[in-house]
Amino acid sequence: MKRIVYHIILPAIIPVLFFVVALTPVEVLGCFFRGLIAMLIALISGLAALVAVIIGAKREAKGRVRHDKNSIWWVISTLILVIPVIAMIILA
């Protein structure tokens, strides 16, 4: 249960936050600030995905010897954290 919280639920907050900001009407935040906040969320998510992939790669390299099954959880976290970056590219 702890792995699901740390690797699925917590990283899933960032894409939800991104889509909440992206779907907010322009009249609420204004076009400039809405785009700036969405870009900042996508940047933070991209950096967090980069950290997750580095940690997962390190665990996978060690896992071949030790059979570490935790590395797949880092891959799942990376896939979740990349969603705002891809959405930003599509929306831009």
N, C-alpha and C positions, 0 to 999 in steps of 0.2 A: 504494500500500500504506500509505503514511503517513496518508493521509486516512481510510482504513478503520480504522486503529488509533485515531486521535484522535477520530473522529466516530461510530464505531459500537461498537468494543470497549470503550474506556474509559467512555463513558456507560452501556453495558450492565452494567457492574459494579454500579452503584447499584440498579437494579431487582432484580438477582440477590440482592444483599445484603438488600434489603427483604423479598423473599419468603423468604429463609433465616430471617430474624428472625421473620417472621409465621408461618411454619410450624413454628417451634421449639416443642416442648411447653411448657406452662405451668410444669411442674415444674423445668425447667432454669433459666429466668431469673425466673420469677414473673410474674404478670399485669401488675403495675404497670410493672416495668422493661422488659418485652417491649413493651408499648404505648408507653412513653416512647421507647425506642430506635427503634421503627418510625415514630413520629411525627417524630422528629428526622431520620431518613433521608429521609422524605417531604418535610420542610421544606427540607432541603439540596437535594434533587433539584428541588423546585419553584423554588428560587432559581437553581439552575444552569440550569434550563430558561428562566427569565426572561432570564438573561444571554445564553443562546444565541439566543433569539429577537430580542433587541435587536441583537446582533452580526449575525445573519442579515438583519435588516431594514436595517441600515446598509449591508451589502454589496449587498443587492438594490437599494437606492436608487442606489448607485454603479454597480451592474451594468448598469443600463439604458443608461448611457453607455459603460461599459467592457466590457460583456458578461462580467461576473464569474460564472463557473460554480461558484465555491466557496459561494455562498449556499445552494444546495440541501443541502449537507452540514450546514449549521447548522440547517436545518429538520429533517433526519433526527435530529440530536442532540437537538433539542427534543422531537420525538415520542418518542424513547426515554426522555428524562428525565422526561416527564410521566406515565409508566406508574405509578410509585409513588404519585403524588398521586391519580390516578384510583382505584388499588387501595385507598388509605386511605379515600377517600370511600365506596367500595362496602363496605368492611369495617366502617366505622363505624356 
